[in-house]
Amino acid sequence: MNSSVKIDRGKLLLAEPFMIDPNFRRSVILLCEHQEEGSIGFILNKPLKMRVDRLVADFPEFEAPVYYGGPVANDTIHFLHHFGDLIEDSLPVGNNTFWGGNFEKLKLLIDSKMVKPNDVKFFAGYSGWSTGQLNEELNIGTWIAAEMDPNYLLAVPPKKLWSKVLAIKGDTFAVMSNIPDQISWN
């Protein structure tokens, strides 16, 4: 199933409802890079049972969960936020959403209480596609493209994000948003 959203940085990819791959089942991925050489994104709705301050050495006490960003480079930490004007070297993803930036500056902002746990989202690993791979997966219906709203990053509960984004797309997608996670629950 193809949607009319042009794929680019700042767009969302939603796993099709019957995807079996546990890495991506019911995933909502924010694309942060999309070029001919490949694409990079982060799964917004799969929190892990760990806090960033317990995972990263020399990190200020900070009760923010770490999310599973995807199956690539799980030993790396990435972050998304709305503080592009405060965190140098952060890359604009679109719609007041930024990827990464100066990690020491982020820690300083956290330590000074200028950044709170609900202001930033951390990821272990990322989702990545090689040249042409994402377009091929889109063509066979693995992903549903959608527009990003800045509220999706931090304001919508992770368990509700996939169905909410589908419902907002309307029409057939709204119907799909009501498909139970376990089809036997239907």
C-alpha positions as CSV (number, residue, x, y, z in Angstrom):
1,M,0.0,0.0,0.0
2,N,1.5,3.3,-1.1
3,S,0.7,6.6,0.5
4,S,1.0,10.0,-1.2
5,V,3.6,11.3,1.3
6,K,7.0,12.0,-0.4
7,I,9.7,10.3,1.6
8,D,12.3,12.7,3.0
9,R,14.0,13.7,6.2
10,G,11.4,14.6,8.8
11,K,8.8,12.1,7.6
12,L,7.4,9.1,9.4
13,L,7.5,5.5,8.4
14,L,4.8,3.3,10.0
15,A,5.2,-0.5,9.9
16,E,2.4,-2.1,8.0
17,P,-0.2,-3.7,10.4
18,F,0.9,-7.3,9.9
19,M,4.6,-6.9,10.0
20,I,6.1,-9.9,11.8
21,D,9.7,-8.6,12.3
22,P,9.9,-8.0,16.1
23,N,12.4,-5.2,15.5
24,F,9.8,-3.1,13.6
25,R,6.4,-4.5,14.5
26,R,4.0,-1.5,15.0
27,S,7.0,0.9,14.8
28,V,6.8,4.6,14.1
29,I,10.2,5.7,12.7
30,L,11.2,9.3,12.2
31,L,13.5,9.6,9.2
32,C,16.4,11.8,10.1
33,E,18.4,11.3,7.0
34,H,17.3,10.2,3.5
35,Q,19.8,10.3,0.7
36,E,20.7,8.3,-2.3
37,E,23.4,6.5,-0.3
38,G,20.9,5.4,2.3
39,S,18.6,6.4,5.1
40,I,18.7,6.7,8.9
41,G,15.8,6.9,11.4
42,F,14.8,6.2,15.0
43,I,11.8,4.2,16.3
44,L,9.8,6.6,18.4
45,N,7.6,4.1,20.2
46,K,9.7,1.3,21.7
47,P,10.9,2.3,25.2
48,L,13.5,0.1,26.8
49,K,13.5,-0.6,30.5
50,M,16.5,1.6,31.2
51,R,17.3,5.2,32.0
52,V,19.9,7.2,30.1
53,D,21.7,8.2,33.3
54,R,22.2,4.5,34.2
55,L,23.5,3.7,30.7
56,V,25.9,6.6,30.0
57,A,28.9,7.2,32.2
58,D,29.3,10.7,33.7
59,F,25.7,11.6,32.9
60,P,23.8,13.8,35.3
61,E,20.9,12.2,37.2
62,F,18.1,12.2,34.7
63,E,15.0,10.1,34.7
64,A,14.6,9.8,31.0
65,P,14.0,6.4,29.3
66,V,16.1,5.1,26.5
67,Y,14.2,3.9,23.4
68,Y,15.1,1.2,21.0
69,G,16.2,3.2,17.9
70,G,16.6,0.2,15.7
71,P,18.8,-2.9,15.1
72,V,21.9,-1.0,13.8
73,A,24.7,0.0,16.2
74,N,22.9,-0.8,19.4
75,D,26.0,0.3,21.3
76,T,25.5,4.0,20.3
77,I,23.3,6.6,21.9
78,H,21.4,9.2,19.9
79,F,18.9,11.9,20.9
80,L,16.1,13.9,19.4
81,H,14.9,17.2,20.8
82,H,13.3,20.7,20.2
83,F,16.4,22.7,21.3
84,G,18.2,23.4,18.1
85,D,18.9,27.0,19.1
86,L,20.6,25.8,22.4
87,I,22.5,22.7,21.4
88,E,25.2,23.4,18.9
89,D,25.8,21.0,16.0
90,S,22.2,19.6,16.2
91,L,20.8,18.7,12.8
92,P,17.4,20.0,11.8
93,V,15.1,17.1,10.9
94,G,12.1,19.4,10.3
95,N,9.1,20.9,12.1
96,N,11.1,22.1,15.2
97,T,12.7,18.7,15.7
98,F,16.5,18.2,15.9
99,W,18.8,15.2,15.9
100,G,21.9,15.1,18.1
101,G,24.3,17.9,18.8
102,N,26.9,18.7,21.3
103,F,26.5,16.0,24.0
104,E,28.5,17.9,26.6
105,K,26.2,20.9,26.1
106,L,23.2,18.7,26.5
107,K,24.6,17.4,29.8
108,L,25.2,20.9,31.0
109,L,21.6,22.0,30.1
110,I,20.3,18.9,32.0
111,D,22.5,19.6,35.0
112,S,21.3,23.2,35.1
113,K,17.6,22.0,34.8
114,M,17.1,23.8,31.5
115,V,16.3,20.5,29.9
116,K,13.9,18.1,31.6
117,P,13.3,14.4,31.0
118,N,10.2,15.1,28.9
119,D,12.2,17.5,26.6
120,V,14.5,15.0,25.0
121,K,14.2,11.4,23.7
122,F,17.3,9.1,23.8
123,F,17.8,6.0,21.5
124,A,20.1,3.0,21.7
125,G,20.9,2.2,18.1
126,Y,19.1,3.3,14.9
127,S,17.3,2.0,11.9
128,G,19.2,2.1,8.7
129,W,18.7,1.3,5.0
130,S,21.3,1.0,2.3
131,T,21.1,2.5,-1.2
132,G,17.6,1.8,-2.7
133,Q,16.6,-0.5,0.2
134,L,14.0,1.9,1.7
135,N,12.4,2.7,-1.7
136,E,12.1,-1.0,-2.4
137,E,10.5,-1.7,1.0
138,L,8.0,1.2,0.4
139,N,7.2,-0.2,-3.1
140,I,6.2,-3.6,-1.6
141,G,4.2,-2.1,1.2
142,T,6.4,-2.7,4.2
143,W,6.0,0.9,5.3
144,I,3.3,3.6,5.3
145,A,4.6,7.1,5.0
146,A,3.1,9.8,7.1
147,E,3.7,13.5,8.1
148,M,5.5,14.2,11.3
149,D,4.0,16.4,14.0
150,P,6.4,17.7,16.7
151,N,4.0,16.4,19.4
152,Y,4.6,12.9,18.2
153,L,8.1,13.0,19.5
154,L,7.4,13.7,23.2
155,A,3.7,14.3,23.9
156,V,2.0,11.1,22.6
157,P,2.3,8.0,24.7
158,P,4.5,5.4,22.9
159,K,1.9,2.6,23.1
160,K,-0.7,4.8,21.3
161,L,1.6,6.5,18.7
162,W,1.3,3.9,15.8
163,S,-2.5,3.8,15.9
164,K,-2.8,7.6,16.4
165,V,-0.7,8.5,13.4
166,L,-2.6,6.0,11.2
167,A,-6.0,7.3,12.5
168,I,-5.0,10.9,11.6
169,K,-4.2,9.8,8.1
170,G,-7.9,9.0,7.7
171,D,-9.8,6.8,5.2
172,T,-8.4,3.2,5.0
173,F,-5.6,4.1,7.4
174,A,-8.1,5.0,10.1
175,V,-9.7,1.6,9.8
176,M,-6.2,-0.1,9.9
177,S,-5.4,1.8,13.1
178,N,-8.1,-0.3,14.9
179,I,-6.6,-3.7,13.9
180,P,-5.6,-5.4,17.2
181,D,-2.0,-6.1,17.8
182,Q,-2.7,-9.7,18.3
183,I,-5.1,-10.7,15.5
184,S,-6.6,-13.4,17.8
185,W,-8.0,-10.6,19.9
186,N,-10.3,-9.5,17.1
